[in-house]
Amino acid sequence: MSSDVPEIPETHAEKAAETARIRRRWLSLGETVAVIAVVISALTLWNNYDERKSAEAERRAEKAGSRPKSIGLIATDAGGAGLAFKAADCALQSTDIRFPSALGVEPESTVLDHRIEADWFESALLKAVDKAARDGRLPVVIASSCEAADGPRTETAIYDIVYHIEPRVILGRTVKLRGLVRRESVAGDTAAARLDKLWNP
């Protein structure tokens, strides 16, 4: 007599349950692969974004490093009929000074002696401003060039000539120059229009 236990055939329900288990295993494996793919995609996107940001930051730094430094004119002697000035940290070579067109004053240039003289524009200024005016600012465009340790520099900027009007014993009033204040950089082709817009006597 055999001791082997006869195999019990699988029922339909058991076969269905086994099939469902296999399907769930495959489904879980597929979900895992999908999640891994999403994570890899997210990491790739982040890496690309980070690289772009780094590259952009490097380009900005290079651009900033290559941007020409401003000259920055400063007054060295003021308070009278003339205003001496120089560049802040380089050897000033030349300047071209333009006045608001409404004044009808001709442009002036300096080469060795860098000064602004009140008599260049005094008469036109006194006609343009109110007779009660005492203190004011006259915007001018100054295109300048200088030699620095890092090479030549050029700049076109609008400066304010700070002035004071004093009564004169004879012949009315006189203009005394008090200082030079940098207002803004300006492109050469738009300098005249910008200057005229700023002039408001």
Backbone as JSON, one array per atom type, in Angstrom:
{
  "sequence": "MSSDVPEIPETHAEKAAETARIRRRWLSLGETVAVIAVVISALTLWNNYDERKSAEAERRAEKAGSRPKSIGLIATDAGGAGLAFKAADCALQSTDIRFPSALGVEPESTVLDHRIEADWFESALLKAVDKAARDGRLPVVIASSCEAADGPRTETAIYDIVYHIEPRVILGRTVKLRGLVRRESVAGDTAAARLDKLWNP",
  "N": [[0.85, -1.19, 0.0], [0.7, 2.13, -0.92], [2.3, 4.97, 0.59], [2.18, 7.5, -0.31], [0.66, 10.69, -0.53], [-2.06, 11.5, -2.37], [-2.07, 13.98, -4.95], [-3.98, 16.89, -4.68], [-6.11, 18.2, -6.9], [-5.85, 21.61, -8.12], [-8.24, 23.98, -7.32], [-10.59, 26.01, -9.14], [-10.84, 28.48, -7.92], [-8.47, 28.66, -6.46], [-6.58, 28.71, -8.51], [-7.26, 31.11, -9.66], [-6.66, 32.85, -7.57], [-3.89, 32.51, -7.38], [-3.08, 33.46, -9.86], [-3.85, 36.11, -9.54], [-2.08, 36.87, -7.52], [0.38, 36.68, -8.85], [-0.03, 38.64, -10.77], [-0.2, 40.89, -9.14], [2.39, 40.97, -8.15], [3.86, 41.52, -10.47], [2.7, 43.97, -11.04], [3.51, 45.49, -8.83], [6.27, 45.48, -9.29], [6.36, 46.86, -11.7], [5.35, 49.35, -10.84], [7.39, 50.1, -9.12], [9.56, 50.37, -10.88], [8.56, 52.47, -12.41], [8.45, 54.53, -10.48], [11.17, 54.76, -9.9], [12.06, 55.65, -12.37], [10.77, 58.14, -12.5], [12.03, 59.46, -10.37], [14.69, 59.48, -11.3], [14.36, 61.07, -13.57], [13.56, 63.48, -12.37], [15.86, 64.1, -10.9], [17.64, 64.44, -13.01], [16.53, 66.66, -14.32], [16.8, 68.58, -12.28], [19.58, 68.65, -12.05], [20.29, 69.62, -14.58], [19.08, 72.15, -14.43], [20.51, 73.29, -12.3], [23.06, 73.33, -13.41], [22.64, 75.14, -15.5], [22.05, 77.45, -14.04], [24.51, 77.84, -12.74], [26.19, 78.24, -14.94], [25.08, 80.57, -15.96], [25.55, 82.32, -13.85], [28.33, 82.4, -13.93], [28.69, 83.59, -16.44], [27.58, 86.11, -15.91], [29.37, 87.03, -14.0], [31.74, 87.13, -15.51], [30.99, 89.04, -17.38], [30.58, 91.24, -15.72], [33.17, 91.56, -14.81], [34.44, 92.32, -17.14], [33.3, 94.7, -17.7], [33.75, 98.12, -18.34], [35.39, 100.27, -16.04], [34.08, 103.1, -14.28], [35.03, 106.56, -14.58], [34.67, 108.77, -12.85], [34.59, 111.82, -11.97], [35.87, 114.35, -9.83], [35.57, 117.32, -7.88], [38.24, 119.54, -7.19], [38.82, 122.06, -6.45], [36.83, 124.63, -5.52], [34.25, 127.17, -5.27], [34.46, 129.63, -6.37], [34.91, 131.58, -9.33], [35.81, 129.62, -10.95], [36.07, 126.04, -11.42], [37.98, 123.5, -10.52], [38.82, 120.14, -11.46], [39.29, 116.54, -11.26], [40.07, 113.1, -12.18], [38.92, 110.3, -10.25], [40.6, 107.99, -9.72], [42.51, 107.76, -11.72], [44.68, 109.0, -14.36], [43.6, 111.84, -15.68], [42.95, 112.61, -19.04], [41.54, 114.03, -21.11], [38.59, 116.06, -21.6], [35.27, 116.56, -22.81], [32.8, 118.92, -22.68], [29.38, 119.42, -22.56], [26.55, 121.57, -22.72], [23.1, 122.17, -21.67], [20.92, 122.43, -24.47], [19.08, 124.51, -24.55], [20.28, 126.67, -23.34], [22.03, 127.68, -25.18], [24.8, 127.6, -25.18], [28.13, 127.14, -26.22], [29.93, 124.01, -26.63], [32.65, 122.97, -24.49], [36.13, 122.13, -24.05], [38.68, 120.32, -22.26], [42.17, 119.79, -21.69], [44.91, 119.78, -20.57], [44.69, 121.49, -18.35], [42.24, 121.0, -16.25], [39.37, 122.4, -15.88], [36.27, 124.03, -15.11], [34.8, 126.93, -16.13], [32.98, 129.63, -14.82], [32.28, 131.79, -16.42], [31.81, 130.68, -18.88], [29.15, 130.05, -19.09], [27.69, 131.77, -17.52], [26.23, 134.18, -18.18], [24.13, 133.18, -19.82], [22.93, 131.41, -18.03], [22.03, 133.07, -15.93], [20.08, 134.49, -17.25], [18.26, 132.47, -17.72], [17.37, 131.42, -15.28], [15.25, 132.01, -12.41], [15.04, 135.31, -11.07], [15.13, 135.47, -8.36], [16.48, 133.28, -7.58], [18.97, 131.48, -5.78], [20.59, 129.23, -5.18], [21.54, 126.36, -7.08], [21.55, 123.7, -9.59], [23.32, 122.85, -12.46], [22.92, 120.73, -15.06], [25.3, 118.92, -16.98], [26.81, 117.31, -19.8], [29.59, 115.26, -19.66], [32.14, 113.98, -21.47], [34.78, 111.92, -20.99], [38.25, 110.91, -20.84], [40.81, 108.76, -19.61], [43.96, 107.59, -18.25], [44.68, 104.59, -16.7], [45.95, 102.2, -14.25], [45.04, 99.74, -15.1], [44.68, 100.14, -17.76], [43.46, 102.23, -20.52], [40.59, 104.33, -19.99], [37.26, 105.29, -20.79], [34.46, 107.5, -20.56], [31.1, 108.58, -20.63], [29.07, 110.77, -19.06], [26.49, 112.3, -17.08], [26.82, 115.18, -15.21], [26.21, 117.27, -12.39], [26.72, 120.67, -12.13], [27.19, 122.38, -9.32], [26.0, 125.41, -8.16], [26.12, 128.8, -6.87], [24.34, 131.78, -6.65], [25.27, 135.08, -6.35], [24.63, 138.42, -5.19], [25.92, 141.24, -6.92], [27.9, 144.13, -6.45], [28.02, 145.99, -8.51], [26.4, 145.79, -11.65], [24.49, 143.78, -11.19], [24.2, 140.37, -10.74], [26.27, 137.49, -9.87], [27.8, 134.32, -10.64], [28.87, 131.71, -8.62], [30.87, 128.85, -8.46], [30.38, 125.78, -6.87], [30.69, 122.99, -6.68], [30.95, 119.62, -8.08], [28.86, 117.1, -9.09], [28.28, 113.76, -9.7], [25.75, 112.46, -11.75], [24.56, 110.43, -13.52], [25.44, 107.69, -15.73], [25.54, 107.77, -19.3], [24.59, 106.97, -22.64], [26.47, 107.84, -25.53], [25.02, 108.57, -27.86], [22.55, 109.26, -26.93], [22.91, 111.21, -25.13], [22.6, 114.05, -25.41], [19.8, 114.41, -25.67], [18.92, 113.35, -23.24], [20.16, 115.1, -21.45], [18.89, 117.55, -22.05], [16.36, 116.91, -21.21], [16.69, 116.73, -18.48], [17.34, 119.28, -17.73], [15.99, 121.85, -15.96], [15.26, 124.82, -15.34]],
  "CA": [[0.0, 0.0, 0.0], [1.57, 3.31, -1.03], [2.07, 6.01, 1.62], [2.12, 8.84, -0.94], [-0.63, 11.37, -0.46], [-2.41, 11.92, -3.73], [-2.18, 15.43, -5.14], [-5.34, 17.39, -4.8], [-6.12, 19.16, -8.01], [-6.18, 22.99, -7.76], [-9.59, 24.42, -7.67], [-10.64, 27.21, -9.98], [-10.62, 29.64, -7.05], [-7.06, 28.73, -6.12], [-5.87, 29.15, -9.7], [-7.53, 32.53, -9.82], [-5.92, 33.56, -6.53], [-2.47, 32.46, -7.74], [-2.93, 34.39, -10.99], [-3.94, 37.47, -9.0], [-0.84, 37.15, -6.79], [1.42, 36.92, -9.84], [-0.3, 39.93, -11.39], [0.15, 41.93, -8.18], [3.85, 41.05, -8.1], [4.28, 42.24, -11.67], [2.24, 45.35, -10.9], [4.41, 46.14, -7.87], [7.56, 45.66, -9.96], [6.16, 47.95, -12.66], [5.24, 50.61, -10.1], [8.73, 50.43, -8.61], [10.34, 50.86, -12.02], [8.03, 53.79, -12.77], [8.89, 55.49, -9.46], [12.61, 54.99, -10.1], [12.19, 56.47, -13.58], [10.38, 59.51, -12.15], [13.09, 60.03, -9.53], [15.84, 59.76, -12.17], [14.01, 62.23, -14.4], [13.58, 64.67, -11.52], [17.27, 64.41, -10.61], [18.25, 64.94, -14.25], [16.04, 68.02, -14.51], [17.43, 69.44, -11.28], [21.0, 68.79, -12.41], [20.36, 70.54, -15.72], [18.73, 73.48, -13.94], [21.62, 73.76, -11.49], [24.16, 73.65, -14.32], [22.3, 76.37, -16.21], [22.21, 78.56, -13.1], [25.94, 78.05, -12.54], [26.75, 78.82, -16.17], [24.59, 81.95, -16.05], [26.27, 83.11, -12.84], [29.68, 82.6, -14.44], [28.63, 84.59, -17.51], [27.37, 87.42, -15.3], [30.62, 87.43, -13.35], [32.67, 87.5, -16.56], [30.52, 90.3, -17.95], [30.86, 92.3, -14.74], [34.61, 91.76, -14.78], [34.88, 92.97, -18.37], [32.65, 96.0, -17.83], [34.71, 99.18, -18.07], [35.18, 101.01, -14.81], [33.79, 104.5, -14.49], [36.14, 107.46, -14.27], [34.29, 109.44, -11.61], [35.24, 113.11, -11.8], [35.64, 114.99, -8.53], [36.08, 118.69, -7.8], [39.4, 119.71, -6.3], [38.89, 123.47, -6.04], [35.55, 125.25, -5.85], [33.88, 128.29, -4.43], [34.68, 130.9, -7.04], [34.54, 131.68, -10.73], [36.27, 128.42, -11.64], [35.91, 124.78, -10.71], [38.97, 122.52, -10.96], [38.39, 118.77, -11.2], [40.19, 115.47, -11.7], [39.49, 111.76, -12.09], [39.08, 109.76, -8.89], [41.72, 107.07, -9.53], [43.3, 107.6, -12.94], [45.22, 110.26, -14.87], [42.66, 112.41, -16.64], [43.61, 113.07, -20.26], [40.77, 115.07, -21.8], [37.13, 116.05, -21.39], [34.4, 117.39, -23.65], [31.69, 119.32, -21.82], [28.24, 119.96, -23.31], [25.55, 122.21, -21.88], [21.74, 122.04, -22.22], [20.79, 123.19, -25.71], [18.27, 125.71, -24.33], [21.13, 127.77, -22.92], [22.74, 128.22, -26.33], [26.22, 127.72, -24.84], [28.98, 126.25, -27.01], [30.67, 123.0, -25.86], [34.01, 123.3, -24.1], [37.02, 120.97, -23.9], [39.87, 120.52, -21.44], [43.21, 118.81, -21.98], [45.9, 119.76, -19.5], [44.12, 122.17, -17.19], [40.84, 120.54, -16.21], [38.58, 123.36, -15.12], [35.04, 124.58, -15.65], [34.77, 128.36, -15.82], [31.62, 130.16, -14.71], [31.97, 132.74, -17.49], [31.38, 129.95, -20.07], [27.68, 129.96, -19.16], [27.09, 132.64, -16.51], [25.23, 135.09, -18.74], [22.95, 132.4, -20.25], [22.28, 130.84, -16.86], [21.33, 134.13, -15.21], [18.88, 134.82, -18.02], [17.33, 131.34, -17.71], [16.82, 131.1, -13.96], [14.47, 133.06, -11.75], [15.9, 136.34, -10.48], [15.22, 135.26, -6.91], [17.24, 132.04, -7.33], [20.25, 131.63, -5.1], [21.38, 128.01, -5.34], [20.99, 125.47, -8.1], [22.41, 122.72, -10.24], [23.29, 122.89, -13.91], [23.39, 119.45, -15.6], [26.14, 118.96, -18.18], [27.37, 116.02, -20.23], [31.06, 115.28, -19.73], [32.78, 112.79, -22.05], [36.15, 112.02, -20.5], [39.15, 109.77, -21.04], [41.93, 108.8, -18.67], [44.87, 106.44, -18.24], [44.71, 103.93, -15.38], [46.87, 101.07, -14.17], [44.47, 98.63, -15.86], [44.49, 100.53, -19.15], [42.69, 103.45, -20.74], [39.16, 104.32, -19.7], [36.44, 106.38, -21.32], [33.15, 107.57, -19.9], [30.2, 109.7, -20.91], [28.17, 110.82, -17.91], [25.89, 113.59, -16.76], [27.21, 115.73, -13.91], [25.59, 118.55, -12.0], [27.57, 121.74, -11.6], [26.47, 123.03, -8.22], [26.38, 126.83, -8.18], [25.46, 129.75, -5.97], [24.24, 133.11, -7.25], [25.46, 136.14, -5.36], [24.45, 139.79, -5.72], [27.16, 141.96, -7.18], [27.74, 145.55, -6.15], [27.72, 146.62, -9.78], [25.99, 144.88, -12.72], [23.56, 142.71, -10.83], [24.49, 139.12, -10.04], [27.39, 136.68, -10.36], [27.69, 132.89, -10.35], [30.02, 131.06, -7.97], [30.8, 127.39, -8.62], [30.59, 125.17, -5.56], [31.06, 121.57, -6.7], [30.62, 118.78, -9.23], [28.21, 115.88, -8.58], [27.94, 112.81, -10.77], [24.34, 112.11, -11.73], [24.31, 109.14, -14.14], [26.09, 107.37, -17.0], [24.62, 107.95, -20.42], [25.16, 106.6, -23.93], [26.83, 109.03, -26.29], [24.03, 108.98, -28.85], [21.34, 109.74, -26.25], [23.33, 112.14, -24.08], [22.03, 115.39, -25.58], [18.37, 114.38, -25.37], [18.77, 113.13, -21.8], [20.57, 116.33, -20.78], [17.83, 118.55, -22.21], [15.22, 116.5, -20.39], [17.01, 116.98, -17.07], [17.47, 120.71, -17.46], [14.74, 122.45, -15.53], [15.69, 126.02, -14.59]],
  "C": [[0.89, 1.25, 0.0], [1.2, 4.33, 0.02], [1.97, 7.4, 1.01], [0.7, 9.4, -0.86], [-0.97, 11.86, -1.85], [-2.57, 13.44, -3.81], [-3.64, 15.81, -5.34], [-5.35, 18.42, -5.92], [-6.53, 20.56, -7.52], [-7.6, 23.31, -8.21], [-9.5, 25.66, -8.55], [-10.35, 28.46, -9.17], [-9.15, 29.81, -6.71], [-6.23, 29.21, -7.31], [-6.05, 30.66, -9.91], [-6.75, 33.37, -8.81], [-4.43, 33.63, -6.86], [-2.18, 33.44, -8.89], [-2.95, 35.83, -10.5], [-2.66, 37.87, -8.27], [0.29, 37.48, -7.77], [1.24, 38.29, -10.48], [0.1, 41.08, -10.45], [1.66, 42.11, -8.09], [4.38, 41.83, -9.29], [3.88, 43.72, -11.61], [3.15, 46.12, -9.96], [5.77, 46.42, -8.5], [7.46, 46.82, -10.97], [6.06, 49.31, -11.98], [6.6, 51.06, -9.6], [9.6, 51.01, -9.72], [9.89, 52.26, -12.41], [8.48, 54.85, -11.78], [10.36, 55.82, -9.64], [12.84, 55.9, -11.31], [11.84, 57.92, -13.3], [11.46, 60.19, -11.33], [14.31, 60.4, -10.38], [15.57, 60.98, -13.04], [14.08, 63.53, -13.6], [15.01, 65.09, -11.21], [17.97, 64.98, -11.84], [17.84, 66.38, -14.51], [16.71, 68.99, -13.54], [18.89, 69.7, -11.62], [21.17, 69.76, -13.57], [20.08, 71.98, -15.31], [19.89, 74.09, -13.16], [22.81, 74.14, -12.37], [23.9, 74.94, -15.08], [22.48, 77.6, -15.31], [23.69, 78.87, -12.88], [26.57, 78.72, -13.74], [26.33, 80.28, -16.31], [25.31, 82.84, -15.05], [27.7, 83.4, -13.3], [29.7, 83.66, -15.54], [28.44, 85.99, -16.95], [28.65, 87.94, -14.66], [31.66, 87.87, -14.39], [32.31, 88.85, -17.17], [30.82, 91.46, -17.02], [32.34, 92.61, -14.69], [35.12, 92.5, -16.0], [34.27, 94.35, -18.56], [33.63, 97.1, -17.48], [34.36, 99.94, -16.79], [34.9, 102.48, -15.12], [35.0, 105.35, -14.08], [35.85, 108.21, -12.97], [35.06, 110.74, -11.39], [34.89, 113.72, -10.46], [36.24, 116.4, -8.54], [37.24, 118.76, -6.83], [39.52, 121.15, -5.79], [37.6, 124.13, -6.48], [35.31, 126.44, -4.94], [34.06, 129.63, -5.09], [34.21, 130.86, -8.48], [34.97, 130.47, -11.53], [36.14, 127.19, -10.76], [36.92, 123.78, -11.28], [38.48, 121.12, -10.61], [39.42, 117.78, -11.72], [39.43, 114.16, -11.67], [39.81, 111.17, -10.72], [40.33, 108.9, -8.74], [42.49, 106.79, -10.82], [43.74, 108.98, -13.42], [44.32, 110.79, -15.98], [43.4, 112.99, -17.83], [42.85, 114.22, -20.93], [39.29, 114.95, -21.43], [36.47, 116.93, -22.44], [33.14, 117.66, -22.86], [30.6, 119.96, -22.67], [27.19, 120.46, -22.34], [24.16, 121.98, -22.47], [21.56, 122.95, -23.44], [20.0, 124.48, -25.51], [19.11, 126.91, -23.9], [21.85, 128.42, -24.1], [24.22, 128.42, -26.08], [27.02, 126.7, -25.65], [29.68, 125.23, -26.11], [32.09, 123.48, -25.56], [34.82, 122.01, -23.93], [38.17, 121.34, -22.97], [40.89, 119.43, -21.79], [44.2, 118.73, -20.83], [45.35, 120.37, -18.22], [42.63, 121.88, -17.16], [40.04, 121.42, -15.26], [37.3, 123.68, -15.86], [34.98, 126.03, -15.2], [33.33, 128.87, -15.82], [31.28, 131.08, -15.89], [31.62, 132.04, -18.81], [29.85, 130.05, -20.23], [26.97, 130.93, -18.23], [25.97, 133.5, -17.08], [23.95, 134.34, -19.13], [22.2, 131.84, -19.06], [21.47, 131.89, -16.11], [20.07, 134.58, -15.94], [17.81, 133.73, -17.88], [16.67, 131.11, -16.37], [16.06, 132.31, -13.39], [15.41, 134.06, -11.06], [16.05, 136.2, -8.97], [16.08, 134.03, -6.57], [18.58, 132.36, -6.68], [21.16, 130.42, -5.3], [20.74, 127.12, -6.39], [22.03, 124.51, -8.63], [22.22, 122.81, -11.75], [23.79, 121.54, -14.43], [24.21, 119.67, -16.86], [26.55, 117.54, -18.53], [28.88, 116.17, -20.31], [31.53, 113.94, -20.29], [34.26, 112.89, -21.73], [36.94, 110.75, -20.81], [40.31, 109.91, -20.07], [42.78, 107.55, -18.83], [44.94, 105.91, -16.83], [45.69, 102.77, -15.42], [46.37, 99.88, -14.98], [44.17, 98.99, -17.3], [43.67, 101.79, -19.3], [41.21, 103.27, -20.43], [38.49, 105.5, -20.4], [35.09, 106.34, -20.64], [32.38, 108.78, -20.42], [29.15, 109.69, -19.8], [27.6, 112.23, -17.77], [26.28, 113.98, -15.34], [26.4, 116.99, -13.65], [26.69, 119.5, -11.53], [26.74, 122.47, -10.54], [26.94, 124.49, -8.13], [25.61, 127.63, -7.13], [25.48, 131.11, -6.65], [24.32, 134.16, -6.16], [25.17, 137.5, -5.99], [25.82, 140.45, -5.9], [26.91, 143.45, -6.96], [27.36, 146.33, -7.4], [27.35, 145.53, -10.78], [25.29, 143.64, -12.21], [24.08, 141.52, -10.07], [25.69, 138.41, -10.66], [27.22, 135.24, -9.9], [28.99, 132.38, -9.75], [29.84, 129.55, -8.06], [31.2, 126.71, -7.32], [31.01, 123.71, -5.61], [30.59, 120.88, -7.97], [30.09, 117.45, -8.71], [27.83, 114.99, -9.74], [26.48, 112.4, -10.63], [24.1, 110.71, -12.3], [25.17, 108.95, -15.39], [25.06, 107.5, -18.11], [25.34, 107.55, -21.7], [25.39, 107.86, -24.75], [25.75, 109.51, -27.23], [22.73, 109.48, -28.22], [21.64, 110.83, -25.23], [22.65, 113.49, -24.19], [20.55, 115.43, -25.21], [18.13, 114.21, -23.88], [19.12, 114.4, -21.03], [19.47, 117.38, -20.87], [16.6, 118.21, -21.38], [15.44, 116.82, -18.9], [17.06, 118.47, -16.72], [16.12, 121.33, -17.17], [15.05, 123.67, -14.7], [14.61, 126.5, -13.64]]
}
